[in-house]
């Protein structure tokens, strides 16, 4: 099995857009991730938290058919933790995913006695900086060829 990660994608408004669910289905269809479980978390304007499974929403039927079965591992405690990161009047799509693209490398690392010793999520601002620096490096390398 490849690396597994729980990701919380936050959105404005109390209703998740179909496009967000479709994007996840596209990643699964492309073989990038395996969706182990998902949960929709809503934090009302009053701060009340509710959660539900994707399959409970009729408008996501086409996308959820592409996603496939889920293990139902995420629960109320996970929803409460995700809600702590939400603003009132917003929602989140909480995903437990396996990174299939990294499965072969992960297996080889385990067979060699290795393990992931740490994993750090890089903040968006630093990702933007890294992307710009990478583009400059690529352009400079192309200019030297």
DAMOLIN-V564927 format. One record per pair of residues at least 24 apart in sequence whose ideal C-beta (glycine too) atoms are under 6 Angstrom apart, sorted by sequence separation. I is the first residue (numbers start at 1). J is the second residue. D is the distance in whole Angstrom. If there is no record, write none. Layout:
i,j,d
I,J,D
I,J,D
This chain:
i,j,d
16,40,5
14,42,5
51,79,4
35,67,5
37,70,5
37,71,5
49,83,4
36,71,5
39,74,4
37,73,5
29,66,6
37,74,5
25,63,4
41,79,5
21,60,5
28,67,6
39,79,6
43,83,5
18,59,6
22,63,5
25,66,4
41,82,5
47,88,5
21,63,4
25,67,5
41,83,6
43,86,4
45,88,5
45,89,4
43,88,6
43,90,6
42,91,5
41,92,5
41,94,6
39,94,4
38,95,5
37,96,4
36,96,4
35,97,6
33,97,4
34,98,4
34,100,5
33,100,6
31,100,6
32,101,5
20,93,6
8,82,5
16,91,5
10,86,6
14,91,6
16,93,6
12,90,6
11,91,5
10,92,5
8,92,5
9,93,5
8,94,5
7,95,5
6,96,5
5,97,6
4,98,5
2,98,5
3,99,5
1,98,6
2,99,5
2,100,5
3,102,5
2,102,4
2,103,3
3,106,6
2,106,5
